[in-house]
Amino acid sequence: MNKPVLDVIVVGAGHAGICVSYCLAKQGIPHLVFEQGRIGETWRSQRWDSFKMNSANKLNLLPQQAPYFEDPNAFAEAIEFALALETYAYQENLPVKEYCPVVSVLIDQEQGVFRVIVSKEGKETAYLSRRLVIASGGQNRIWVPDFANHLAKSVVQLHASQYKNAHQLPAGNVLVVGSGQSGTQIAQDLLGSGRHVFLSTARVGRIPRRYRGKDIFDWLVEIGFYNTATEEVTDPSVLKVKNPQVSGAGQRGKTSSLQSLARSGAVILGRADRAEADTIFFQPNSSSNVRYADEFSRHVKQLIDAYIQKNEVLAQLADIDLDDVPDEEAACASALTQLNLVQESITSIIWTTGFSGDFSYLPLSVLTNEQLPRHRNGVGAVDGLYFIGLPWLRKRQSAIILGIKDDVEFIVSQIVKGSFLGSW
């Protein structure tokens, strides 16, 4: 007996996969969505207890989604956002199959179908589909530097996705490695819990939470900052710039800067470089990392000022934000280049070193040498294969929730037209 062939299978039921499903349903295209956990799983299980979204509620709605919040300018907790995704999927009657991880994908070029192997309760089932949309994201495999294995076993080591709160850590001081959004926010959470924190920094920009009477994201959207197309970028390093430091913590969020963390008691160190038993070594670049964040904030504010002046926009004058005041001398930076964990009473390390994408279930022929998707604007290298939810998929905004609708509408239009990238 021949297996039925679906029009589309979607892998992943985060905000990207759910948005794809909604748009497919509106087009009347039969499909299934397979999710390895629950809808919005990473928002549920890979965020710490005090986590808040970095963008305001009003910017995080999917197409035709009813507001799930009272205050559009507040910042939701991770579980609130995940539950809103779940409610949206149920209200729209989207065909999501939870706890069904995709084990492997085979391409039957003769039949023109994808053979998708799905596991549920230990049993594997094959599904056939003419189109396949990979919405599992590019941040689903924990990345920690190899030298973490050189540290003494007595030190508790957690990845940011495993950290919940200070109470799960043993008594003692904490080293946080990484100064992106997660690193600075977790450092603040630990400081607020009374822990002494050492923060190993990297070259990461910063943006103020508010500027000239508006939330910074409102300005960035208005000036078209997120509209930069990937194919217009001539400097490849731009595509690797980390998301700038900012926080949704508190009633209206806050500026998250290295100097503000230092004022709260954090020791600002350079980039973690290597480790030997009880000692971890750092590059002597803490000062340059402080200055880079300051300069990034200054540049973004200059872009906004130029836009206001050019378009004669009525806007408030800039308030003084103490957390965004540049540290011209980088006085908050420590000159230390090594720490003895025992001597400094450091009993825990939180690695906020990010993720890599896990696409191991896909055929090597559709991946690069780095095991990343081969695509152009989300359209894959074989007929019927598409990707969504990746940084810089089509534009700068591809990395944020606000930008997913535009990408999804493009991908669904390509599915309707049946286009693909072509041979490589």
N, C-alpha and C positions, 0 to 999 in steps of 0.2 A: 504494500500500500504506500503510495507516494505521500511524502510529508507536505503539508500546506506551506506555501511560501509567502512570508510577510512582505509588505512593501518596505517597511523600515524597522530596524532595531536600533534602539538608543542605549548606550552603555553609560550608566551613571544618572542618579536622580538628585543631584545638587541643584542649585539655582539654574545652571546652564541646561542640564538635561530636562528639568521640569519645563523650562521655557520652550525648548525644542518640542517637547511633547504637546504643549498647549498649541503651538503654531501648526504642528502637523494635524492635530485634531480639528482645528478651524478650517484647514484645507481638505478635511475629510479623508486623510491618508491613514489607512490602517497601520498600526505599529504597536510595539511593546517596548517598555523601558525596564531594564534590569539594573538593580541596585544591590551592591554587596552587603549593605547594612540596611539602615532605615533611610527614609527620605531626609536629605540634609544631614547625612551621617557625620561628616567631618565637622560641621557646626556643632553637633551634639557632643562628640567624643574627643575632639582635638582642640578644645579651647579651655582656658583656665576659668575659675569660678567668677572672677571679677571682670572678665572680658566684655567689652562693649564694641559694637560695630564702629568703624572709623568714619563712615559716611552717615549722614542724618537719615532718619526713617523715610523721609519723602523721596530720597534718591534710590531706595532699595526695593521698590515695588516692581513686580513683573507685569506684563501686559494685562490690563483690565483687572488687576488684583485689587480687591477692596482693602482700604487702609486697616491695618491690624493694630494701630497705635492711636493714642489720644493726641500726642504732640508730634507733629511732623518734623520738628527741628531737634528732637531728642535723639538719643542713640540707643538702639535696642541691644539687649543681651543676646548672646549666641543662640541660646535655647529658644528665645522668643522668635528669632528669625527662622530657625529650623521648624518650629511648630507652625509658623505662618506658611512656609513652603508646603508642609504636609496638608494643612487645611485647604490651601489653594488647589493642590492636586486632587483632593477628595471632592471638593466642590465642582471642579471641572471634569470629574470622572475620568481622570487620566489613567491609562493602563500601566501602572507601575507595579512591578514585581519586586518586593523587598526580600532581603536575605537571599539573593540569587546572584552570587558573584560569577562573572564571566571567566571561564578557565582558559579558553583558547578560541581563536578565530582562524578558520581556514577559508581560502578563496578557491572556489570552483569556477575557473575561468570558462570552461566549456558550457556549463549551465548558466553562467552569469549570476551566481548567487554567493552569499557568504554563509558559511556553516559556523554557527555560533554555539559553542559548548557552554552550558550553564549548569552550575552545581546548586542543588537545593537539598538540604538535609542529608548530605552525603551521596546523593544520587545525581548522576550527570545526564543531562538531556540535550539533544541537538535541536537547534532551531535554524530554519533557513530564511534568508532575507535578501531582497534585491538591493537594498541600501543599508548602510551602517553608519551611524553617527557616534563618534567617540566623545563622550562628555564627562569622562572620568577625571579630567583636569590634569595639570602638570605638576601638582604638588601633593602626591599621595604616597611617596616613599621617603621615610626619614633619612636625612643626611647628617652625619656627624663625622668630623675629621678622623682619620685613622689613628692619629696620635692619642686620641681619647683612650685607646686600648693600652697605652703605656702607663697610665695612671694607676696608683695603688687601688686595690680592690676595696679598701675601706672607705673610699670616697663614693658617696651616692651620686650617680649620674642619671639625669633625666633629660629627654628631649622636650622642647617647649610643648609639643603635642601631648606629652604625658603629665605635665605640670598642672596641678589644680589649685593649690594654695600652699602657704608656708607651713601649715600644720602637718603636711605629709612628709616634711623634711625633718631630719634629726636636728637636735639643737646645734647651734654653731653658725658661723658665717657662710655666705653663699657667693659663689662666682657665677655670674651670668656671662655667657660667651655669645656675642652678637649684639649689635646696637641698632637693628632695624626696628620696625614697629613692635614686633613681639618682644624683642630684647629690652627695649626701653620701658615698655608697659609692664612686663614681668618684674623688672628691677623696681619700678615704682610700687607694684603690689607688695613685693617683699619688704621694701623700706617702710611701707605703711603698716606692715605687720611687726615692725620692730627689729627686723633683721639688718645686720651690717652687710652691705653688698659691695662686691668688686665687679665692675662692668668692663669686659673686654670689647673694645669698639672696632668698627670697620668704617669704610668710606661710605657713609649713608647721609643723604640730604635731610633737611627738615623743612616743614612748612608750619606757619603759625595756625592755630586753630581758627582764629577769627582775624579779619583784617578790614579795616575801613567800613565797619558796620555790618559785615556779612561773614557767614561761615566760609572758610577758605575754599571748600568744594563748590559752593555756589559761584564764587568768582572764577574758579578754574573751568567750570562748565560754561559760564557766560563768555569768557574770553576765547573759548575754543581750544584750550590747552590739550584736551583729551581727543581732539579730532585729528591729530597728526596721523597720517596713514603710514603703515609699516613700509610700504614700497617707496615712500618719499624720504625715508631716513637714509642718509648717505654715510653716516658714521656708525658702524656696527656696535660701538661701545654704548651708544644711546639705548640700544635694545637690552642691555644688561644692567642698566641703572636700577638700583633697588628702590622699592617704594619708600618715600620719605617718612621720617619720624612724625607722628601725630597720634592723638589719642581721643577716643570717644568717652573716656572715663569722666564721671561726674554728671551733673545735670545738663551741661552744654558742651561737654568735652573740654580738652585742655591742650595747650601746646606742650609737647614732650621734647625737651632738649637735654643735652648732656650737662650743661651748666646748672639746669634746675635740679637734675638728679644729684649732682655734686653738692649743691646747697642742702639737699636732704640727707647727705651723708655718704653717698656712693663714691667709691674710688674709681676714677676714670682712667683706664689702661689702654694700651695699644692692642693691635690685633694678636690674638693667640696664635703662636707659631709652632710650638712643639712642647712635648712633655716628657718627663722622666720620673717615674715613681711618685714622689711627693712634691715635685717641682714642675711648674708650668711657666713657659717662657713667652714673652710678648715682643712684638716689633716696637721700635721707638717712634711710633706714629700717632700717639694719642693726641698730640697738639694739632697735627695736620687734619685729623679726623674731626676735631672740634671746629676748626676753621672751615673745613669743607661744608659742614652742616650749616654754619652761619652764612656762608656765601650762597649756598643753595636757597636759603630762605630769603636772603637779600635779592637774589635774582628773580624769584617768583613774585615778590612784592613789586619789583620794578616793572615786570610784565603787566601786572594789574594796574599800576599807576599810569603806564603808557596807554593802556586801553581806555582808562577813565578819561585821560586828557584828550586822546584822539577822538573819542566818541562823545565828548562833553557830557559824561554821565554824572549825575548828581550823587555824590557819595560823601560819607562822613570822613573827617580827618582821621588819621591812624591813632588809635589809643596806644598807650604804652603797655606793652605786654612784657613783664619782667622776665618771663621764661624764654622770650624770643630776643631779648637784648643780646647783641653779639658779645662774645668773650674775646675781645680784640687781642689780648695777650695769651689766650688759651690757658688762663691761670687755673682753670678747673682740672686740667689734665695732669695726671701723675707721670713722673719720669721713671717709675719702676718698670723694669723689663723682665723681672721674674718674681714669682711668688712661691714661697714654701708653704704648702697647704697646711701642714701641721703647725708651723710657727704662727700662721695667720688664723688658725682655728677654723679653716674652711673645711666644712664637712660635706658640702653639696655643690654640684655643678649643674647648671641648667644650660643646655645647648640650644640656643635659639638660632641655629645655623641653617634652618630652612629644610626644604624638601627637593626631591627630584621627581620626575614623572615615572610611573611604572606602566610601561606599555609592553611588557614581556609576553602578554597574551596575544599580541598581534604578530603576523608574519614579518620576518626580517625585511622582506622586500618592500614594505611600506614605511620602513624606518630608516633614519640616517645612520651613519657610522657611530654616532653618539647615542643610538637607541631612542631618538626623538622622532616625532611624526614628520614625514615628508609631506609638505602641503604648500599650497599657495592660497592665501586668504581663507584657509580652512578647508579647501578642496583638496582631497588626497590624491595620491599618485596612481591609484587604480580606480576604475569606473565604479561609482557608487559609494566610495569611502569619503567621509567628512569628519572634521574635527571642530570642536567648539570649547570655549572656556580656557583657552591658552593665552598667556601674556603676549601682547602684540600679534594676536591672530590676524587682525586686519588693521587695527588702529591702536593707539595708546590706551583708549578706553576699553579695549578688550579685556584688560586685567581687572576691571571693577564691575560691580553688579549693574551699575547704571548703563554700561556699554553692552550688556549681553543681548538686549532686545534687538539692537541694530545688527549684530553679528548673526543672531538666530534667524532673523528675517532674510538675511542674505543667504545663509545656508539652506533654508527651506526653499527659497526661490531656485537655488541651484538643484535641489532634489527634484523639484517640479519640472525643471528643464532637462534634468538628467546629465548635467555637465560634469566633467572631471578634468584633472590637471593634465593628463596626457602621459605619454611614456617618458621615462628618464634614461 
